[in-house]
Amino acid sequence: MSWHFADPQQLFWFALPLVPILLAILRRRSPRKKGIVAFSGPTEIMRRESRRKRWIFRSLFAGTAASLTLFVWVLARPVTTESWTEKTSEGIDIVITLDVSDSMVADDFLPSRIVVAKNVIADFIRKREHDRIGLNVFAGESVTKSPLTRDKDFLQKQVQSIELRELKQGTAIGMGLANALARLKGSTAKSKIIVLLTDGDSNVGAINPVTASQLARQEGVKIYTVGMGHKNRVIIPIYQYDESGRRGQLIARIPSYINPALLRDIAKTTGGKAYMARDSGMLGRILQEIDRLERTKIKMIPRERHHDEFFYPALIATLILLAIFVLQETRYRKGVKRYVAAI
């Protein structure tokens, strides 16, 4: 915060003539030795009386000069300026759509695909502080974990709460995309993005993934697709229940059903980009690249707020003049008149 005069030229136009005027008054009315003969009585008494009246006059003169100086200060409009920089961003609305089908428990991504996916999504969210982000999950159906929001703490909690086998099984990529598009409906952001992470091929759902991508293109939504896993067989646990209802676990080696061609078609249709992640490190680098490709534009706008500071100088000057007037009209009225008359 700094202060300055809003109308500094007033200091010149008012202060310049004020100084010689005050000096002339002081010179004209300052006491001289010859003024002492105007008083009768012993010499020492006259001197004390003269000094007292001289002190009264100079005090009143100094008060008047101070008040006039303060009024000149007020006319120059002293102000304090508060400066800061305001950030504005052209926000990007992003919906992350994550596959939570059974195959996401596969251990080709250590410790598992779903754990690695949750970690890289959490890191992606931390970096997008200026954007609204939503979160959907899908398997044989799709549900929303979070609508578009800037509440990153809430988002992180929703990411960590994701569990497998909470939805009807299958891989309904079209349903996941359609749900993400519904979250973006009505968005006024300049850029609208869907990040799709899946390890399988679309095998269920009422909406075809290609149809969903065409709808996304019409809405101006860009889709980045990320395929997770190898083309060969992977190990996943399969749970079975015996007659008593106890759950048992079997280890099965199943083929990876990922469909890179479908993911490329989805991305190409919307102007996005398709990726294949073969391990956890590659998945992290892919999300970092998407983060770099879709950067939010930040504008730094300087702002200022001015506060007039004339009130207290004007109040002090007024009180000084009022005090001088009261003293001249009461306690020092007779002495001042006599002293002025004497000179």
N, C-alpha and C positions, 0 to 999 in steps of 0.2 A: 504494500500500500504506500502511495506517495501523495504529496500535496503540492499544489501550485495555484497560481492566480488565473482565473478564467478570463478576466479582463485586465491584464497587466498595464495597458495603456492608461488606465485610470490613475495609477500611481504617479505617472509623469504629469498628467494634466492637473491633478489636484495637489499633489505633494510639492511640485516645483514652485508654484506661487505661495504655498502655505509657509514654507521655510523662511523666506525673507520677511514675510508679514509678521510672523511670530518673533523674529529677531528684532524687527523695528519696534514692535510693542514693548519687548523686554528692555530695549535700550532706552526708549522714551520714558518708561514708567519705573525703571530701576531707581532706587533711592540714591541721592547724592548727599555729600556732606553739607552742602548749603541748605538742604532741607531741614537740617537739625534746628536752625534758628526759629523755625515756626513753632517750636514748643518752649514753654516757659519752665522754669525750675532748675534744679541743680544739673550740671553737665552729665554726670553719670546716669541719672534717671532718664535724661533725654536720650542718651545713647542706648540704654536698654529698651526704651519705648520704641526708638527708631529701629533697632534690630528686630524686635518682635513684630512690628508692622511690616518690615521688609520681609521677614520670614513668612508672614501671612500672605503677602502679595505674591511672593515667588511660589508658594505652595499652591495658591489658587491658579496662578499662571501655568505652573507645571501640570496641574490637573486638567486645565482646559486644553493645553497642548497635547497631552496624552489622549484625551477623548477625541480630539480632532484627528489625531494620527490613527486611532482605531477606526474612526468613520471612513478615512481614506482606505484603510485596510479592507473595510466592508465593501466599499464601492468597487474595489478591485476583484471582488468575489473569490475569496479563498475556498478552494475545494480540495477534497482528498479523493484520490482515484484508486479504485480496487480493480486489479487486473487479473484475469485468469484465461485459461484456454479451454474451450468447449470442444469435446469430441462428438462428431456425428458420423454415423456409419451407414453405408448402403447395405443393409442386412441381407443375409442369405437364409432362407428357410430350408432346413434339411430334415428329412425323415429317414432314420436308419431302420432298415427292415431285416430282421435276423431270422434265419432258419433254426427252429428248435426241434426238428424231427429226431427220431431215435439215433440216426447215424451220426449226429453231431457229438456223440460220446466217444467216437473212434479216437484211438491213441496215436495216430500218425502225427498229430500236433500234441506235443507233450505239455501238460498232462492229458489234455483232451481238446478236441476242436472247440467245444463250447466255452471252456475256460479261457483259451487263448483269444477267442472272438470277443468275449466280454472284456478282457483286459485291453485289447487294442481299441475297442469302442470307447471305453472309459478314458483312455488317453486322447482319443480324437475329440471327445467332448470337452476335455479340459483346455484344449487349444482354441476352441471356437467360442471365446468369451463374448463376442458381439452378435452372435447369431442365435436365432430360435431353432431349437432342435426338438424333434419328436422321435418316438421309439415304438416300433411295431414288432411283434414276433408272429411267426406262422409255422404251421406244420400242415395238418390236413385242413385247418381253418386258420383264420388270422384274428388277432386281438391287438388292441392298442394298450401299450404299457404307459405311454406318456403322450399327451398332445404337444403341439409346438409350444415351447417355453424357453425362457432364458434362465430359469431356476436350475442351475447346474447341479446343486446339491440334491435336489429332488430327482433329477435325471440319473445321477450316479447311483442313487439308492435303487431306482428301478432297474438299472442295468445289473446290479449285483443280485437283485431278487429273481432274475430269470432262471427258471428251472426247466429241465426236459420232462417230457411225458405229462405235461399239464393240459395239452390240447389233443384233439383227435389226430391220430397218426396219419402220415402221408406227407407229400411235399406239394403244397398248393401255391406255387410261385405267383400265379395270376391273382389269387386272392390276396396274397401279401402286398403285391403292387397296387391293387385296387384299394386296399385299406389305406396305404400310404398316400395315394392320390386324394382320398377323402379327407385326410388330415391337412392336405395342402389346398383344399378347395376354399376359395375366398381369400387366399394369401395375396397381399399387395407387394410382396418382396420382388425386387428386380430379378433375382435368381432363385429358382426353386429346384431342389436337388433331392433325389432318392438314392441312398446307398444300400444296395442289396447284397447281403452275404448269405450264401447257400452252399451246401455240399451235395446237392442232389438234382435230379431231373423232375420236372413238373409231372405228377402222375394222378393228381386229384384236383377237385375244385371246379366251380361252375364258370370261372373266367379263364380264358386262355391267356398265357403270358404275352403272346404277341399282340393280342387285342388290347391288353392292358398297356403295353408300351405305345401302341398307336394313340390311345386315349391320353397318355402322358405327353406325347408330342403335341397333340392339339391344345393341351393346357399349358404348353411352354415349360414342361418339367423335364429335366435332364436326369437320366438314370446311369449311375455307375454300378456295374455288376462285378462282384468278387466271388469267384469259385474257390472253394476250399477242398483240398484233398488230392490224393493220387488217383490215377485211373485203375491201378491194380486193386487187389483185395485188401481190406482193412479188418482189424479185429474190433468187435464191439461186444459188450455183454448183453445177453438176452435173459430176461427174467421170466420165470415160470412159477406157478403156484401149485402146490400139491393139494390133496383132498382136504387137509386140515386148514388150508388157507395160508400156510407159510410160504414165503417167497424164496425161491432158489435162483441161483444165477448160473448161467451157462456161458461159455465163451464161444463165439461163432466168428468165423472168418467169412465176410461177405464182400462182394464186388462193390466198388465205388461207382455210383450211378450218375455222377456229375455229367452235365451236358454243356461243354464249352461253346458249342455252336449256337445253342439257344441263348446263352448269356451274351454272346457277341451280337446276335440279332437284336436283342432287347436294347443294348447300349447304342448300337448304330442307329436304330430307329429314332432315338431321342437325342442324338448328338452327344451322347456320353462316351464312356470308355469301358472296355471289359478287361478284367484281370484274372489271372489264375495264381493262387497261392498254394505252393507245395509244402510249406512248413511255416512255423510261427514267425520266424524272422522275415520271410517274404510277405506275410500278411501285414505285419507292422509297417514295412516299407511301402506297401500299396496304400494303406490308409494315410501315410505321411504324404505320398504323392497326390492323393485326392485333396488333402488339406492344402497343398501348395497350389494346385490347379484352381481351386475355388476359394480365392482369398477375398475377404471383406475389405472394401475400400473405406479407409478411415480419413476423415477430413478434420484438420485441426483449425478451429475458428477462434481467433483472439476476441475476447470480450472485455468490456470495461463498464464499470458502474461509478458514477460521480456522486459525491455527497457534498452539498454546500455546508461550509463551516462558518458562516457569517453570524450565526445567532449569538454565540457567547461574546465575540468582540463587540457586537452592537449593544448587547446587554450591559457589558462592563462600561462602555463609553457613555451610555445613557445614565447609568447609576452614578458615574463620576460627575457628569453635568448636573444631575439632580442634587447630589451632595453639595457641589459648589453653590448652586442656587440657594439651597436651604441655609448654608453657612453665611452667605452674603446677606440673606434676609433676616437672619436671627442673631447668632452669637457675634459674628464679625461685621455686622452691618455698619455700625457706627465707626468702628476702627478703620474699616476699608475706605469709607467715604472721606474720613478725615485725612487718611494717608494719601489717597489719590488727590484730594484737594491741595494737599501740601506740596505735591510735586507738579 
